[in-house]
Amino acid sequence: MLASGTLDISDRDVLIELERHAEDTKVWLMDRRHLEYFVAVAELGSFTRAAQSLSIAQPSLSHAIGWLERDLGSRLFERHGRGVRLTPAGEALLEPARRSLRSFQVARGAVRAVSEGGFGHLTLITNTLWAVDPLARLIGGFRQQHPGVRLSVADPARRSDVLDAVRLGGAEIGLLDGRPPQGILASRWLAEQELVAVLPAATGPTPAALSIEDLDAIGLVCTPAGTALRAIVDDLLETMGLPSEVTVETAHLASVVPLVLAGAGAAVLPTGLAAEAAAKGSRVVPLAPAARSEVHLVWRDGRLSPLARRFVDFCASGDDAGSEVAADGRSV
């Protein structure tokens, strides 16, 4: 600025830019705060009382309402005695403003609820073996505590699909048996499932226990190579020096028990699925030597959403919960 008080060229350029900026920002002038101020003045009928209610200075409130009126191109209030009343334009704005503020409150509540684990959508992936037990009861308990949560459970074709889905973000949490992965994935021991022999309905005395050799002689019914159940059966066979072959191979896990009941052979199942088989008439016999499978939760280390973290913590809250293992193998 020149000494005489006139503007030089650079000063004019700044003012022009400020005016242009003010014009450009008109699209966002009517924000939540302006609507709150407007509704408060409308409901209290006074700038003074509204300023006191909002805990702001009255000049700031008047300035904000002035901006709102310029943004809308209409006067919203007119003087009335010691207070103010709405103009027709103000009357038209009042109810939409109230609806907008309610929408802001709903939006804030939804975000807060997701952060607290109360609402939201959680994606999981596991094979049917562990979806039946332990996942079904865990989801049931979690939903009782958080009825606003939605969950999706994907069924992978192979164990490796669980790891791929969690690594690539297709699911936040996976359940799988066997040794938990490390690298970029963290894990928590979840449960230990006893493996048992499932036989056709009784046609003679039921043995106290059966070995994998006994089941191999009867003929094993199982799912294809690469599936979780087949990996369990192959491991049992290989431990005893037997070839990893089955008599009846079905891609449908749900058909294993019906095939056993139909006399097609015997099966090895975790206790959760075996209980359903027993209810349908199958004989369930312990394996000798005893065999178990450990189930773990897995997730991308450091990438859990608040809702997923809440689910992991819920799963860990049981008396049989194990320790969490970070991607570098540390117990945490």
C-alpha positions in Angstrom: 0.0 0.0 0.0 1.2 3.5 -0.9 1.8 6.2 1.8 -1.2 8.2 0.6 -3.5 5.3 1.5 -4.2 4.3 -2.2 -3.8 0.7 -3.3 -0.9 -0.3 -5.5 -1.4 -3.0 -8.2 -0.3 -5.9 -6.0 -2.9 -4.8 -3.3 -5.7 -4.7 -5.8 -4.7 -8.2 -7.1 -4.9 -9.5 -3.6 -8.4 -8.0 -3.1 -9.6 -9.4 -6.4 -8.3 -12.8 -5.4 -10.0 -12.6 -2.0 -13.3 -11.6 -3.6 -13.0 -14.4 -6.1 -12.3 -16.9 -3.3 -15.3 -15.6 -1.3 -17.5 -16.1 -4.3 -16.1 -19.7 -4.9 -16.7 -20.6 -1.2 -20.4 -19.8 -1.3 -21.2 -23.4 -2.0 -20.1 -24.5 1.4 -21.2 -21.5 3.5 -24.4 -23.1 4.6 -22.8 -25.8 6.8 -24.1 -27.6 9.9 -23.0 -24.7 12.2 -25.0 -22.1 10.2 -28.1 -24.3 10.3 -27.7 -24.8 14.1 -27.4 -21.1 14.6 -30.5 -20.4 12.4 -32.6 -23.0 14.2 -31.6 -21.7 17.6 -32.6 -18.1 16.7 -35.8 -19.3 15.1 -36.8 -21.4 18.1 -35.8 -18.8 20.8 -37.0 -15.8 18.9 -34.0 -13.8 20.0 -30.4 -13.3 18.9 -29.4 -12.6 22.5 -31.0 -15.8 23.9 -29.7 -17.9 21.0 -26.2 -16.6 21.6 -26.4 -17.5 25.2 -27.8 -21.0 24.4 -25.0 -21.6 21.9 -22.3 -20.2 24.1 -21.0 -17.8 21.5 -20.7 -14.0 21.2 -23.8 -12.3 19.8 -21.8 -10.5 17.1 -20.5 -13.8 15.9 -24.0 -15.2 15.7 -25.3 -12.2 13.8 -22.3 -12.4 11.4 -23.0 -16.1 10.7 -26.7 -15.5 10.1 -25.8 -12.6 7.8 -23.6 -15.0 5.8 -26.4 -17.5 5.6 -28.8 -14.8 4.3 -26.3 -13.7 1.7 -25.7 -17.3 0.6 -29.4 -17.9 0.2 -30.2 -14.5 -1.2 -33.1 -13.8 1.2 -33.7 -12.3 4.6 -34.5 -15.0 7.1 -35.5 -12.8 10.1 -37.2 -9.5 10.7 -37.3 -7.5 13.9 -40.4 -7.9 16.1 -40.6 -6.0 19.3 -37.6 -7.0 21.4 -37.0 -10.1 19.4 -37.1 -11.5 15.8 -39.5 -13.6 13.8 -39.1 -15.6 10.7 -39.7 -14.2 7.3 -41.6 -16.4 4.7 -38.1 -17.5 3.5 -37.1 -18.3 7.0 -40.3 -20.3 7.5 -39.5 -22.3 4.3 -36.0 -23.1 5.6 -36.9 -24.1 9.2 -38.1 -27.7 8.7 -35.5 -28.6 6.1 -32.8 -27.2 8.4 -34.2 -29.3 11.3 -34.1 -32.4 9.0 -30.6 -31.7 8.0 -29.4 -31.4 11.6 -31.1 -34.7 12.4 -29.2 -36.3 9.5 -26.0 -34.9 10.8 -26.7 -36.5 14.2 -27.6 -39.8 12.6 -24.4 -39.7 10.6 -22.3 -38.9 13.6 -24.0 -41.6 15.6 -23.4 -44.2 12.9 -19.7 -43.4 12.7 -19.4 -43.4 16.5 -21.2 -46.8 16.6 -18.9 -48.3 14.1 -15.9 -47.0 16.0 -17.3 -48.6 19.2 -18.2 -51.9 17.4 -21.9 -51.4 17.7 -22.8 -51.2 14.0 -21.1 -51.9 10.7 -20.4 -54.9 8.5 -17.7 -57.5 9.2 -16.5 -59.9 6.6 -15.0 -63.3 7.6 -13.8 -66.3 5.7 -13.5 -69.9 6.8 -14.3 -73.4 5.6 -17.5 -75.2 6.6 -15.6 -77.3 9.3 -14.9 -74.2 11.4 -18.0 -72.2 10.3 -20.1 -74.8 12.1 -18.0 -74.8 15.3 -16.6 -72.6 16.7 -17.6 -69.7 14.4 -21.4 -70.2 14.6 -21.5 -69.9 18.4 -19.1 -67.0 18.3 -21.2 -65.1 15.8 -24.3 -65.8 17.9 -22.7 -64.5 21.1 -21.3 -61.4 19.3 -24.6 -60.6 17.7 -26.4 -60.8 21.1 -24.0 -58.1 22.4 -24.1 -56.1 19.1 -27.4 -56.6 17.4 -26.7 -53.8 14.9 -23.7 -55.6 13.3 -24.0 -57.4 10.0 -21.6 -60.2 9.2 -20.7 -62.1 6.0 -19.0 -65.5 6.1 -17.3 -66.6 2.8 -16.6 -70.3 2.1 -13.3 -70.9 0.5 -12.5 -73.8 -1.8 -9.1 -74.3 -0.2 -7.2 -73.4 3.0 -4.9 -71.1 0.9 -7.9 -69.1 -0.2 -8.4 -68.0 3.4 -4.9 -66.6 3.6 -5.2 -64.9 0.2 -8.5 -63.3 1.1 -7.2 -61.9 4.4 -3.9 -60.7 2.8 -5.6 -59.0 -0.1 -8.5 -57.5 1.9 -11.3 -59.7 0.7 -12.1 -60.5 4.3 -10.9 -58.9 7.5 -10.7 -62.1 9.6 -10.1 -65.7 8.7 -10.4 -68.9 10.7 -8.2 -71.8 9.8 -6.6 -74.9 11.3 -3.0 -75.9 11.4 0.0 -73.8 12.1 -0.8 -70.1 11.9 0.9 -68.0 9.3 3.3 -65.2 10.1 4.7 -62.5 7.8 2.1 -59.7 7.4 -0.6 -61.7 9.2 -1.3 -61.8 12.9 -3.2 -64.6 14.6 -4.8 -65.7 17.8 -5.3 -69.3 19.0 -9.1 -69.8 19.1 -10.0 -73.4 19.9 -8.9 -77.0 19.9 -11.2 -79.5 18.2 -11.1 -83.2 18.9 -11.3 -85.3 15.8 -13.5 -88.4 15.9 -14.5 -91.3 13.7 -18.0 -91.2 12.2 -19.5 -94.6 11.3 -22.7 -95.8 9.7 -25.7 -96.7 12.0 -25.0 -99.6 14.3 -25.1 -103.0 12.8 -23.2 -104.6 15.6 -21.2 -103.7 18.7 -19.7 -100.2 18.7 -15.9 -100.2 19.3 -14.5 -98.1 22.2 -12.1 -96.5 19.7 -10.8 -96.8 16.2 -7.5 -96.0 14.6 -7.0 -94.3 11.2 -5.9 -97.8 9.9 -9.3 -99.2 10.9 -11.1 -96.4 9.1 -8.9 -96.8 6.0 -9.8 -100.5 5.9 -13.5 -99.6 6.1 -13.1 -96.9 3.4 -12.8 -93.2 4.0 -15.3 -90.6 2.8 -13.7 -87.2 2.4 -13.5 -84.0 0.5 -10.9 -83.3 -2.3 -7.2 -82.5 -1.9 -6.6 -79.0 -0.8 -9.7 -78.7 1.4 -9.4 -78.4 5.2 -10.9 -81.8 6.0 -8.8 -83.6 3.4 -5.6 -81.9 4.9 -6.6 -83.3 8.3 -7.2 -86.8 6.9 -4.1 -86.8 4.8 -2.0 -85.8 7.8 -3.4 -88.7 9.9 -2.8 -91.2 7.1 0.7 -90.0 6.4 1.6 -90.1 10.1 0.8 -93.8 10.1 2.7 -94.4 6.8 -0.5 -94.9 4.8 -1.1 -93.5 1.3 -3.2 -90.3 1.3 -6.1 -91.9 -0.6 -9.8 -92.1 0.2 -12.5 -94.4 -1.0 -15.2 -91.8 -1.7 -14.2 -88.2 -2.6 -17.0 -85.6 -2.6 -16.7 -81.9 -3.3 -19.7 -81.3 -1.0 -18.8 -81.4 2.6 -22.5 -81.5 3.5 -22.8 -84.9 1.7 -20.1 -86.6 3.8 -22.4 -87.6 6.7 -25.3 -88.7 4.3 -22.7 -90.9 2.5 -21.6 -92.4 5.8 -25.2 -93.0 6.8 -25.8 -94.7 3.4 -23.0 -97.1 4.1 -20.5 -95.7 1.7 -17.7 -95.7 4.3 -16.5 -93.9 7.4 -15.3 -90.4 8.0 -13.1 -88.3 10.3 -14.8 -85.1 11.5 -14.3 -82.5 14.3 -16.7 -82.9 17.2 -18.9 -80.0 16.1 -19.9 -81.7 12.8 -19.8 -85.1 14.4 -22.5 -84.1 16.9 -24.8 -83.3 14.0 -23.9 -86.7 12.5 -24.8 -88.5 15.7 -28.1 -86.7 15.8 -28.9 -88.2 12.4 -28.0 -91.7 13.5 -24.3 -92.1 12.9 -22.0 -93.7 15.4 -19.3 -91.4 16.8 -16.2 -93.1 18.1 -13.0 -91.6 19.5 -9.8 -92.0 17.5 -6.9 -93.9 18.9 -4.4 -92.4 19.3 -6.4 -89.2 20.0 -6.2 -86.5 17.4 -6.9 -82.8 17.6 -6.9 -79.8 15.4 -6.2 -76.3 16.5 -8.2 -73.4 15.1 -6.8 -69.8 14.8 -8.1 -66.4 13.9 -5.9 -64.6 11.4 -6.0 -61.0 10.2 -3.7 -58.4 8.4 -1.4 -57.1 11.1 -2.2 -53.5 12.0 -5.2 -53.3 9.6 -8.1 -54.3 11.8 -11.1 -52.0 11.7 -12.6 -51.1 15.2 -15.4 -53.5 14.6 -13.1 -56.4 13.6 -10.9 -55.6 16.7 -14.0 -55.8 18.8 -14.8 -59.2 17.3 -11.3 -60.5 18.0 -11.4 -59.2 21.6 -14.8 -60.9 22.0 -13.4 -64.2 20.8 -10.5 -63.9 23.2 -12.7 -63.2 26.2 -13.7 -66.8 26.7 -12.0 -69.0 29.4 -10.3 -71.0 26.6 -9.0 -68.0 24.7 -5.3 -68.1 23.7 -2.8 -65.4 23.2 -2.5 -63.1 20.3 0.5 -63.5 18.0 1.8 -60.6 16.0 3.1 -60.9 12.5 6.6 -61.2 13.7 5.7 -64.2 15.9 5.6 -62.2 19.2 2.9 -63.1 21.7 1.0 -59.9 22.6 
